């Protein structure tokens, strides 16, 4: 089963500080369960969670959707479908 994943890394760590994983089959309903921390990070970056959900509905989309590196905040966000 495919899943939408949002990982937040801090200080160049190899292990994510926060990971959100949602099965694509329930992603629209589960969007209300997304941790506020993850939503805040996405909002701060100008990324609309609802747009990610819409993109994830396409069966053709797979792998990394976006990789954002905030050098001043020592943070990296990876949004993917796996």
DSSP file (Angstrom, degrees, kcal/mol; ACC not computed):
  #  RESIDUE AA STRUCTURE BP1 BP2  ACC     N-H-->O    O-->H-N    N-H-->O    O-->H-N    TCO  KAPPA ALPHA  PHI   PSI    X-CA   Y-CA   Z-CA
    1    1 A X              0   0    0      0, 0.0     2,-0.1     0, 0.0    81,-0.1   0.000 360.0 360.0 360.0 131.9    0.0    0.0    0.0
    2    2 A X        -     0   0    0     21,-0.1    22,-2.5    79,-0.1    23,-0.4  -0.425 360.0-163.1 -74.6 148.9    1.3    3.4   -1.0
    3    3 A X  E     -A   23   0A   0     20,-0.3    79,-2.5    21,-0.1     2,-0.5  -0.974  20.7-129.5-135.3 147.1    1.9    6.0    1.7
    4    4 A X  E     -AB  22  81A   0     18,-3.1    18,-2.4    -2,-0.3     2,-0.4  -0.842  33.2-169.4 -90.0 128.2    2.3    9.8    1.9
    5    5 A X  E     -AB  21  80A   0     75,-3.2    75,-2.8    -2,-0.5     2,-0.5  -0.976  17.0-174.7-125.8 135.0    5.4   10.6    4.1
    6    6 A X  E     -AB  20  79A   0     14,-2.4    14,-2.6    -2,-0.4     2,-0.4  -0.988  12.6-173.7-124.0 119.7    6.6   13.9    5.4
    7    7 A X  E     -AB  19  78A   0     71,-2.7    71,-2.4    -2,-0.5     2,-0.5  -0.938   9.8-161.2-117.2 136.1    9.9   13.8    7.2
    8    8 A X  E     -AB  18  77A   0     10,-3.0     9,-2.8    -2,-0.4    10,-1.7  -0.970  10.0-169.9-118.3 119.4   11.5   16.7    9.1
    9    9 A X  E     - B   0  76A   0     67,-3.4    67,-2.2    -2,-0.5     2,-0.4  -0.844   3.5-159.3-107.6 144.1   15.2   16.5    9.8
   10   10 A X  E >   + B   0  75A   0      5,-0.4     3,-2.1    -2,-0.4    65,-0.2  -0.935  66.1   2.5-122.9 148.1   17.1   18.9   12.1
   11   11 A X  T 3  S-     0   0    0     63,-3.1    -1,-0.1    -2,-0.4    64,-0.1   0.809 122.2 -65.2  52.7  39.1   20.8   19.7   12.3
   12   12 A X  T 3  S+     0   0    0     62,-0.2    -1,-0.3     1,-0.2    63,-0.1   0.723  86.8 164.9  58.9  23.6   21.8   17.5    9.4
   13   13 A X    <   -     0   0    0     -3,-2.1    -1,-0.2     1,-0.1     4,-0.1  -0.370  41.0-141.3 -67.0 150.0   20.8   14.4   11.3
   14   14 A X  S    S+     0   0    0      2,-0.1     2,-0.4    -5,-0.1    -1,-0.1   0.681  88.6  67.3 -82.0 -20.0   20.4   11.2    9.3
   15   15 A X  S    S-     0   0    0     -5,-0.1    -5,-0.4     1,-0.0    -2,-0.1  -0.872  93.9-113.4-103.9 131.7   17.4   10.3   11.4
   16   16 A X        -     0   0    0     -2,-0.4    -7,-0.3     1,-0.1     3,-0.2  -0.302   9.2-149.9 -64.6 145.5   14.2   12.4   11.1
   17   17 A X  S    S+     0   0    0     -9,-2.8     2,-0.4     1,-0.3    -8,-0.2   0.832  88.9  16.6 -76.7 -37.1   13.1   14.5   14.1
   18   18 A X  E     -A    8   0A   0    -10,-1.7   -10,-3.0     2,-0.0     2,-0.4  -1.000  67.9-175.2-139.2 135.8    9.5   14.1   13.0
   19   19 A X  E     -A    7   0A   0     -2,-0.4     2,-0.5   -12,-0.2   -12,-0.2  -0.999   4.5-169.0-132.4 132.0    7.9   11.7   10.5
   20   20 A X  E     -A    6   0A   0    -14,-2.6   -14,-2.4    -2,-0.4     2,-0.4  -0.986   8.7-178.0-118.1 126.8    4.3   11.6    9.4
   21   21 A X  E     +A    5   0A   0     -2,-0.5     2,-0.4   -16,-0.2   -16,-0.2  -0.992   3.9 173.7-127.5 127.0    3.0    8.6    7.4
   22   22 A X  E     -A    4   0A   0    -18,-2.4   -18,-3.1    -2,-0.4     5,-0.1  -0.993  34.0-119.4-134.5 125.8   -0.5    8.3    6.0
   23   23 A X  E >   -A    3   0A   0     -2,-0.4     3,-1.6   -20,-0.2     4,-0.3  -0.413  24.6-130.0 -60.1 135.8   -1.8    5.5    3.8
   24   24 A X  G >  S+     0   0    0    -22,-2.5     3,-1.1     1,-0.3     4,-0.3   0.805 102.7  68.7 -60.9 -29.1   -2.9    7.1    0.5
   25   25 A X  G 3  S+     0   0    0    -23,-0.4    -1,-0.3     1,-0.3     3,-0.1   0.766 115.5  24.8 -61.7 -24.7   -6.3    5.3    0.7
   26   26 A X  G <> S+     0   0    0     -3,-1.6     4,-3.2     1,-0.1    -1,-0.3   0.175  85.9 118.0-122.8  16.8   -7.3    7.4    3.7
   27   27 A X  H <> S+     0   0    0     -3,-1.1     4,-1.1    -4,-0.3    -2,-0.1   0.841  74.3  52.9 -59.1 -37.1   -5.1   10.5    3.1
   28   28 A X  H  4 S+     0   0    0     -4,-0.3     4,-0.3     2,-0.2     3,-0.2   0.932 117.0  37.7 -66.1 -43.9   -8.1   12.9    2.7
   29   29 A X  H >4 S+     0   0    0      1,-0.2     3,-1.2    -3,-0.2    -2,-0.2   0.907 116.1  53.5 -70.3 -41.8   -9.7   11.8    6.0
   30   30 A X  H >< S+     0   0    0     -4,-3.2     3,-2.6     1,-0.3     4,-0.3   0.640  84.1  86.0 -71.5 -14.3   -6.3   11.4    7.8
   31   31 A X  G >< S+     0   0    0     -4,-1.1     3,-1.0     1,-0.3    -1,-0.3   0.794  84.0  59.7 -58.6 -25.6   -5.2   15.0    6.8
   32   32 A X  G <  S+     0   0    0     -3,-1.2    -1,-0.3    -4,-0.3    -2,-0.2   0.620 100.7  56.3 -75.6 -11.9   -7.1   16.1    9.9
   33   33 A X  G <  S+     0   0    0     -3,-2.6    -1,-0.2    -4,-0.1    -2,-0.2   0.392  75.8 125.0 -98.4   1.2   -4.8   13.9   12.0
   34   34 A X  S <  S-     0   0    0     -3,-1.0     5,-0.1    -4,-0.3   -14,-0.0  -0.405  73.3-103.0 -64.0 132.1   -1.5   15.5   10.8
   35   35 A X     >  -     0   0    0      1,-0.1     4,-2.1    -2,-0.1     3,-0.5  -0.271  22.6-127.5 -56.4 139.4    0.6   16.7   13.7
   36   36 A X  H  > S+     0   0    0      1,-0.2     4,-2.9     2,-0.2     5,-0.2   0.838 108.7  61.0 -58.2 -33.8    0.4   20.5   14.1
   37   37 A X  H  > S+     0   0    0      2,-0.2     4,-2.0     1,-0.2    -1,-0.2   0.919 106.7  44.4 -60.2 -44.6    4.2   20.6   14.1
   38   38 A X  H  > S+     0   0    0     -3,-0.5     4,-2.3     2,-0.2    -2,-0.2   0.904 113.9  49.6 -67.7 -41.8    4.3   19.2   10.5
   39   39 A X  H  X S+     0   0    0     -4,-2.1     4,-2.9     2,-0.2    -2,-0.2   0.906 110.2  51.4 -63.8 -41.3    1.4   21.4    9.4
   40   40 A X  H  X S+     0   0    0     -4,-2.9     4,-2.9     2,-0.2    -2,-0.2   0.919 109.3  49.7 -62.0 -44.4    3.2   24.5   10.8
   41   41 A X  H  X S+     0   0    0     -4,-2.0     4,-1.4     2,-0.2    -1,-0.2   0.935 113.3  46.2 -60.4 -46.1    6.4   23.6    9.1
   42   42 A X  H  <>S+     0   0    0     -4,-2.3     5,-3.1     1,-0.2     4,-0.4   0.919 113.0  49.6 -62.7 -44.0    4.6   23.2    5.8
   43   43 A X  H ><5S+     0   0    0     -4,-2.9     3,-1.5     1,-0.2    -2,-0.2   0.919 107.8  54.0 -60.3 -44.0    2.7   26.5    6.3
   44   44 A X  H 3<5S+     0   0    0     -4,-2.9    -1,-0.2     1,-0.3    -2,-0.2   0.814 110.3  47.8 -60.1 -30.4    5.9   28.3    7.1
   45   45 A X  T 3<5S-     0   0    0     -4,-1.4    -1,-0.3    -3,-0.2    -2,-0.2   0.481 118.3-112.9 -88.5  -3.6    7.3   27.1    3.8
   46   46 A X  T < 5 +     0   0    0     -3,-1.5     2,-0.5    -4,-0.4    -3,-0.2   0.734  69.0 143.7  78.2  22.5    4.2   28.1    1.9
   47   47 A X      < -     0   0    0     -5,-3.1     2,-0.7    -6,-0.2    -1,-0.3  -0.855  44.5-141.5-100.5 126.9    3.2   24.5    1.1
   48   48 A X    >>  -     0   0    0     -2,-0.5     4,-1.7     1,-0.2     3,-0.7  -0.774   1.3-154.2 -90.7 116.0   -0.5   23.7    1.2
   49   49 A X  H 3> S+     0   0    0     -2,-0.7     4,-2.2     1,-0.3    -1,-0.2   0.855  95.8  58.4 -57.0 -37.0   -1.2   20.3    2.7
   50   50 A X  H 3> S+     0   0    0      1,-0.2     4,-2.1     2,-0.2    -1,-0.3   0.855 103.7  52.0 -64.0 -34.3   -4.4   20.0    0.7
   51   51 A X  H <> S+     0   0    0     -3,-0.7     4,-2.6     2,-0.2    -1,-0.2   0.894 107.7  51.6 -67.4 -39.7   -2.4   20.4   -2.6
   52   52 A X  H  X S+     0   0    0     -4,-1.7     4,-2.4     1,-0.2    -2,-0.2   0.917 109.3  51.0 -60.9 -42.6   -0.1   17.6   -1.5
   53   53 A X  H  X S+     0   0    0     -4,-2.2     4,-0.7     2,-0.2    -2,-0.2   0.916 110.1  48.9 -61.7 -43.9   -3.2   15.5   -0.9
   54   54 A X  H >< S+     0   0    0     -4,-2.1     3,-1.0     1,-0.2     4,-0.4   0.922 112.2  48.2 -62.5 -44.3   -4.5   16.2   -4.3
   55   55 A X  H >< S+     0   0    0     -4,-2.6     3,-1.6     1,-0.2     6,-0.2   0.891 105.5  59.3 -61.9 -39.7   -1.2   15.4   -6.0
   56   56 A X  H 3< S+     0   0    0     -4,-2.4    -1,-0.2     1,-0.3    -2,-0.2   0.664  90.7  70.9 -67.4 -15.5   -1.0   12.2   -4.0
   57   57 A X  T << S+     0   0    0     -3,-1.0     2,-0.4    -4,-0.7    -1,-0.3   0.715  77.0  95.2 -73.6 -19.9   -4.2   11.0   -5.6
   58   58 A X    X   -     0   0    0     -3,-1.6     3,-0.9    -4,-0.4    -3,-0.0  -0.583  68.6-149.5 -75.0 128.9   -2.6   10.5   -8.9
   59   59 A X  T 3  S+     0   0    0     -2,-0.4    -1,-0.1     1,-0.2    -3,-0.0   0.677  94.3  62.6 -70.8 -17.0   -1.4    6.9   -9.4
   60   60 A X  T 3  S+     0   0    0      2,-0.0     2,-0.4     0, 0.0    -1,-0.2   0.697  82.2  92.1 -81.6 -20.2    1.5    8.1  -11.6
   61   61 A X    <   +     0   0    0     -3,-0.9     2,-0.3    -6,-0.2     4,-0.1  -0.637  51.0 151.8 -83.0 127.8    3.1   10.1   -8.8
   62   62 A X        +     0   0    0     -2,-0.4     2,-0.2     2,-0.1    20,-0.2  -0.990  38.5  16.0-154.2 147.0    5.8    8.2   -6.9
   63   63 A X  E    S+C   81   0A   0     18,-2.8    18,-2.7    -2,-0.3     2,-0.4  -0.536 106.1   1.1  91.2-156.5    8.9    8.9   -4.9
   64   64 A X  E     -C   80   0A   0     16,-0.2    16,-0.3    -2,-0.2     3,-0.1  -0.538  50.1-179.3 -74.7 125.3   10.1   12.3   -3.6
   65   65 A X  E    S-     0   0A   0     14,-3.1     2,-0.3     1,-0.4    15,-0.2   0.824  71.5  -4.4 -88.2 -38.7    7.6   15.1   -4.3
   66   66 A X  E     -C   79   0A   0     13,-1.8    13,-2.8     2,-0.0     2,-0.4  -0.987  50.6-165.0-156.7 145.3    9.7   17.9   -2.7
   67   67 A X  E     -C   78   0A   0     -2,-0.3     2,-0.5    11,-0.2    11,-0.2  -0.953  17.6-172.8-133.4 113.5   12.9   18.2   -0.7
   68   68 A X  E     -C   77   0A   0      9,-2.9     9,-2.8    -2,-0.4     2,-0.5  -0.918   6.5-165.2-113.7 128.4   13.3   21.6    1.1
   69   69 A X  E     -C   76   0A   0     -2,-0.5     2,-0.9     7,-0.2     7,-0.2  -0.959   4.3-168.0-115.4 120.1   16.5   22.6    2.9
   70   70 A X  E  >> -C   75   0A   0      5,-3.4     5,-2.0    -2,-0.5     4,-0.6  -0.853   7.1-176.2-104.4  95.4   16.4   25.5    5.2
   71   71 A X  T >45S+     0   0    0     -2,-0.9     3,-0.7     1,-0.2    -1,-0.2   0.873  79.0  51.0 -65.2 -40.4   20.1   26.2    5.8
   72   72 A X  T 345S+     0   0    0      1,-0.2    -1,-0.2     2,-0.1    -2,-0.0   0.809 116.5  41.6 -68.6 -28.5   19.6   29.0    8.4
   73   73 A X  T 345S-     0   0    0     -3,-0.3   -62,-0.3     2,-0.2    -1,-0.2   0.431 106.0-128.8 -96.5  -0.1   17.2   26.9   10.4
   74   74 A X  T <<5 +     0   0    0     -3,-0.7   -63,-3.1    -4,-0.6     2,-0.3   0.936  65.9 128.1  52.4  51.8   19.3   23.7   10.0
   75   75 A X  E   < -BC  10  70A   0     -5,-2.0    -5,-3.4   -65,-0.2     2,-0.4  -0.991  42.1-167.4-141.9 144.1   16.3   21.8    8.8
   76   76 A X  E     -BC   9  69A   0    -67,-2.2   -67,-3.4    -2,-0.3     2,-0.4  -0.999   6.2-162.5-132.5 136.9   15.4   19.6    5.9
   77   77 A X  E     -BC   8  68A   0     -9,-2.8    -9,-2.9    -2,-0.4     2,-0.5  -0.977   3.3-168.8-121.1 129.7   11.9   18.5    4.9
   78   78 A X  E     -BC   7  67A   0    -71,-2.4   -71,-2.7    -2,-0.4     2,-0.5  -0.981   1.2-169.5-121.0 125.3   11.2   15.6    2.5
   79   79 A X  E     +BC   6  66A   0    -13,-2.8   -14,-3.1    -2,-0.5   -13,-1.8  -0.962  24.3 155.7-113.0 123.5    7.7   15.0    1.2
   80   80 A X  E     -BC   5  64A   0    -75,-2.8   -75,-3.2    -2,-0.5     2,-0.5  -0.949  42.8-133.4-146.5 163.4    7.3   11.6   -0.7
   81   81 A X  E      BC   4  63A   0    -18,-2.7   -18,-2.8    -2,-0.3   -77,-0.2  -0.992 360.0 360.0-118.0 122.7    5.0    8.9   -1.8
   82   82 A X              0   0    0    -79,-2.5   -78,-0.1    -2,-0.5    -1,-0.1   0.339 360.0 360.0-127.3 360.0    6.4    5.5   -1.0
